[in-house]
Amino acid sequence: PPDIPESIRLLEKAIEVDPQFQTAYVHLGQFKLSTATDLTTAKEVVALYDKGLDYCRTADELKDIVSMRILTVAQVDAAAMLKMD
């Protein structure tokens, strides 16, 4: 099975080393969202995607991160509406 905490650590390090590594933002956000236990953490993923948007260099990179951001915002909004915070 994947070592999610280690994956998160490595992706955070990758972004630290190369802030333009857009794919790292997408994967880091997916891992963090999959382990989120509250809305605050999920909202942090949206902020992470927002940061990653600044580094998109191609239309495909932009499409990937915007798609993940939209899905994450929808999940956060649905959880808030269901009072799952």
C-alpha positions as CSV (number, residue, x, y, z in Angstrom):
1,P,0.0,0.0,0.0
2,P,1.1,3.6,-0.6
3,D,2.8,5.5,2.2
4,I,0.6,8.6,2.0
5,P,2.4,10.6,4.7
6,E,5.7,10.0,3.0
7,S,4.2,10.8,-0.4
8,I,2.9,14.1,1.1
9,R,6.3,14.9,2.5
10,L,8.1,14.2,-0.7
11,L,5.6,16.3,-2.8
12,E,6.0,19.2,-0.4
13,K,9.7,18.9,-0.7
14,A,9.4,18.8,-4.5
15,I,7.4,22.0,-4.5
16,E,9.9,23.6,-2.2
17,V,12.7,22.7,-4.6
18,D,10.8,23.6,-7.7
19,P,7.7,25.8,-7.1
20,Q,6.9,25.5,-10.8
21,F,6.4,21.7,-10.6
22,Q,2.7,21.9,-11.3
23,T,2.0,18.2,-11.2
24,A,3.2,18.1,-7.6
25,Y,0.5,20.5,-6.6
26,V,-2.2,18.3,-8.2
27,H,-1.0,15.1,-6.6
28,L,-0.3,16.8,-3.2
29,G,-3.8,18.2,-3.2
30,Q,-5.3,14.8,-4.0
31,F,-3.4,13.1,-1.2
32,K,-4.2,15.8,1.3
33,L,-7.9,15.8,0.4
34,S,-8.0,12.0,0.6
35,T,-6.7,12.2,4.2
36,A,-8.6,15.3,5.3
37,T,-10.8,14.9,8.4
38,D,-12.2,18.4,8.5
39,L,-13.2,21.3,6.3
40,T,-10.2,23.4,7.3
41,T,-7.8,20.9,5.8
42,A,-10.0,20.6,2.7
43,K,-10.0,24.4,2.3
44,E,-6.2,24.3,2.6
45,V,-6.2,22.1,-0.5
46,V,-8.1,24.8,-2.4
47,A,-5.5,27.3,-1.3
48,L,-2.8,24.9,-2.5
49,Y,-4.4,24.7,-5.9
50,D,-4.7,28.5,-6.0
51,K,-1.0,28.7,-5.4
52,G,-0.3,26.1,-8.1
53,L,-2.3,28.1,-10.6
54,D,0.4,30.8,-10.5
55,Y,2.8,28.3,-12.0
56,C,0.8,26.8,-14.8
57,R,2.8,27.1,-18.0
58,T,0.5,25.3,-20.4
59,A,-3.2,25.0,-21.1
60,D,-3.1,21.4,-20.0
61,E,-1.5,22.2,-16.7
62,L,-4.1,24.9,-16.2
63,K,-6.9,22.5,-17.1
64,D,-5.6,19.9,-14.6
65,I,-5.3,22.1,-11.6
66,V,-8.5,24.1,-12.3
67,S,-10.4,20.8,-12.6
68,M,-9.1,19.6,-9.3
69,R,-9.9,22.9,-7.7
70,I,-13.5,22.9,-8.9
71,L,-14.0,19.4,-7.6
72,T,-12.5,20.2,-4.2
73,V,-14.6,23.4,-3.9
74,A,-17.7,21.3,-4.7
75,Q,-16.7,18.8,-2.0
76,V,-16.1,21.5,0.6
77,D,-19.4,23.3,-0.3
78,A,-21.3,20.0,-0.1
79,A,-19.8,19.1,3.3
80,A,-20.5,22.5,4.6
81,M,-24.1,22.4,3.5
82,L,-24.5,19.0,5.2
83,K,-22.9,20.5,8.3
84,M,-20.1,17.9,8.1
85,D,-17.5,20.3,9.5
